[in-house]
Amino acid sequence: MKKLFLILVGFSLLTSCERPEPNYEGILMTDYGRNGVESFHLVTGAQWVAWFGRALYEVPMWEQSGDPDVVEITAKDAGVFRVDPLYTYTPIRGKGREIVFNYKNYNINDPEQFFENIERHVLNKRVTDAYREEARNYTTDSLMNNLGKFEVAVQERLKTEFENKFFNLTTLTSGLTPPSSMLKAVEDRNKAIQEANRVKNELETSRMLLEKAKIDAETNRTQSSGLTKEILMQQYIEMLSKTSNKVIITDGRTPVILGN
């Protein structure tokens, strides 16, 4: 009987042990969590959880992604932009107990639902608020001309805020759309540039055609007057021969004049 009792006790101890899965941080709660964050302990290996007030929580350490709703943000001169952000993040290693303590009521036993709840109730709002707050530092034109700077400022702001929530922000995309009036202005400007380039090309083509016409006309005039290349060369040589005290030496193509 005693042997059976010992076997049952041993079996109970074994079945009351739990261990964190790989790539999870194990957090053991003791004393029903009455001592605040101090009641939560980062643990590894098998943990005995049969005693009253003890529970083992597991925090996944892999990358998660968030997809907040599309929101409108307003520049300081009332220009309205649309933002459709996406982001990825990971829990900070070693901060599992803070995550459990602060978010354990978000269905922590279901990792997928757990992070969806954190995103919905905590992180998504911080992301959209960061865009709204940063946009107030820009006019519509300056925001359009400094989109890269704007997005870097938002990302830096969010990195700090995510760390304060025990997460690392890994990527962020804005999906920013300018005001419709600004889009039309950009479209009109591009059309004007294209039209100016078209006119410039046409003028350049016309100038080249005019030059060609002048050359063709001169050629025709020369040919019609019988002034061939050979005749013009002969006339040139004769003209040079009439100059005083000059000697003409030629290589058969180009006359060379030597002084006295």
Secondary structure, DSSP 8 states (H G I E B T S, - for coil): -HHHHHHHHHHHHHHTEE---TTEEEEEE-GGGTTGGGGEEEE-S-EE--STT-EEEEEE-S-EEE----EEEE-TTS-EEEE--EEEEEE-TT-HHHHHHHHTTTTTTSHHHHHHHHIIIIIHHHHHHHHHHHHTTS-HHHHHHTHHHHHHHHHHHHHHHHHHTTEEEEEEE---B--HHHHHHHHHHHHHHHHHHHHHHHHHHHHHHHHHHHHHHHHHHHHHTT--HHHHHHHHHHHHHTSTT-EEEE-SSSEEEE--
